[in-house]
């Protein structure tokens, strides 16, 4: 079970975007890399291709960031937290916040 999932809001704790928040758009490489909205962006220069009817120019592209460089952000408390996995009495696995001990998945 991955601790971080698509749609979770995360806080960047390391790198050039340290302190910024974003929503996870995709989880890659079995959960090791994350595509986070407006985080780790680069400018890419594209050459025009008239045969394929593509314009040239500079585009902004989102690159993956490693999962160790982000922390789950809890919008209720306004703080970031580590995530743990707990098994409930009925046998379901759920994620919970280690700092506040609240269950994320219900």
Helices and strands as residue ranges (DSSP letters): E 9-12, E 21-28, G 29-31, E 33-36, E 41-46, G 50-52, E 57-62, E 65-66, G 67-69, E 70-74, E 79-81, E 83-87, E 93-97
